[in-house]
Amino acid sequence: MVVLITGASHTGKTLLAQKLLEKYRCSVLSIDLLKMGLIRSKNTDLTPEDDEELEFYLWKIVKEIVKTAVENKQNLIVEGCYIPFTWKQDFTEEYLKDILYQVWKNRKLL
């Protein structure tokens, strides 16, 4: 099972992912950490302020990580604000049955 946690900045996504990690002992992918690793290693010319471009750039990577986790039957929590609202179109039904999508707003699930 892959859990996608998204929402605006500073709504508690990382805190929720951390609590789920502690409870269920599964891997967590922070898209913000991936972003900063790519920026600091100079693997992209994007900056932390390039939100729209970052969503497109990071989602290409993250969606393939999600597919790999589903294929390998690995539990994974992915959290970050760079998950597009159109995320479902990038997966077939076979993948979608193993993906849970959660939008987090003001420390509450929508």
Buried (B, 14 or more C-beta within 10 A) or exposed (E): BBBBBBBEEEBBBBEBBBEBBEEEEBEBBBBBEBBEEBBEEEEBEBEEEBEEEBBEBBBEBBBEBBBEBBEEEEBBBBBBBBBBEEBEEBBEEEBBEBBEBBBBEEEEEE
